[in-house]
Amino acid sequence: MSFYGIASLFISSYLWCTILWNVGSGYDRFDRKEGIVCIFRWGFPGIKRRIFLRFLVRDIQSIRIQVKEGLYPRRILYMEIRGQGVIPLTRTDEKFFTPREMEQKAAELAYFLRVPIEVF
């Protein structure tokens, strides 16, 4: 019984630190005039706490929507970059989008960047 108590103490401290340090939050900046996309996220404290990604708009292949329905529904918005793979755009604080909101957000972003939408 003490094993489960110690394990739950470690898990709860990890979750509280994630909440207090605001891990996963950040911003996305899409600048079509300069042709640059900047993605900034906060990570865990340390050398690589600030995660900053920068891409050219012309390297974006598509906007992907991944939808998994069921007991734990999951809707994630991705951006596919040529030569880099896919990068999730949905932050940790934006988990509960309705399908209509997710579709509207993807359509606006794809229209702005002039790329197709893929649904998985």
N, C-alpha and C positions, 0 to 999 in steps of 0.2 A: 504494500500500500504506500510506503514511503517513496518507492521508485516513481509511481505515478504522480505523487505530490511534487517531487523534485522536477520531473519532466514537465508538468504543467506550469511550474514556476518559471522555468526557462522559456517555454513557449509564450507565456503571457508577458514576460519581460521583453522578448523579441518583438511581439506585436505592439506593446506600448512604445518602445523605442521607434518603431516604424511610424507610428502615428505622430509622436512628438517631433521627430526629425523631418516629418513631411516628405518621406521618401516617395518618389514617383511623381511628384507634382512638378509643374514647370509651365512652359509656354511653347507655342509654335508660331513662327513668323514666316509668312509667305509674301515675298516681295517680287512681283512679276516685273516691275520696272527695272530692277537691278538683276533679275533672273536668279535669285538666291532663296533657298529655303533653309531656315534655321530652326533647330529643335533643341530646347533646353530642358533638362530634367535634373532634379535633386536626387542624389544617391545617399548611401550610408556614409557617415563621417570617415574621413581618411584622405589619402592622396587624391583619389578620383571621385570626390564628392560631387563636383559639378560635371554633368555630362552634357556636352555641347556638340551637336552634329550640324554640319553645314553641307548643303548639296546645291547643285545647279538645277534649275527648273527643267531644263531640257533633258536631264537624266532620269526624270520621273516617268515610269512606264504606265502605271495605273494606280487607281485607288481601289483597295479591296475591302469588302465587308464580309466578316466571318460571323455567321449566325448559328448558334447551337441552342435549340429549345429543349425543354424537358424540366426535370426537377430543379436544376440550377441553370437557368438560361444565361447565355453569354453572347454578347454582341460586341465585336471589336472591329475598329476601323484601322486598316493598315495602309501604308504607302509603299509601293514597290519601286525600288531604285535600281537602275541598270548597273549591274556589277556588284551591288551591295546586298541584295536580298530584300526582305520586307522589314519595315519599321512600324511598330504599333504607334498609332496617334491617340488612341483613347487612353486618358490618364487614369490613375487609380481612383480619383474622386468622381469619375464619370461612368460608373458601372451600370446604372439603371436607366438606360435609354429605352424608349419604346421603339418598336421597329420603324414607325413613321419618322420619328426624330432622327434615328440613325440614317435612314435613307435620305432624308432632307439634308443632313449635314454632309453626307458623302456626295450628293448631287451638287451642292453648292461648291464644295472643294474641287470636284472634278471639272465643273464648268469654269471655275476661276483658273485652274491650272491647265485646262484644255487637254485632259487625259480621259481615257475610258474608265468605267466602273466594272469591277468583277465581283461576283457574289459567290461565296463558298459556304 
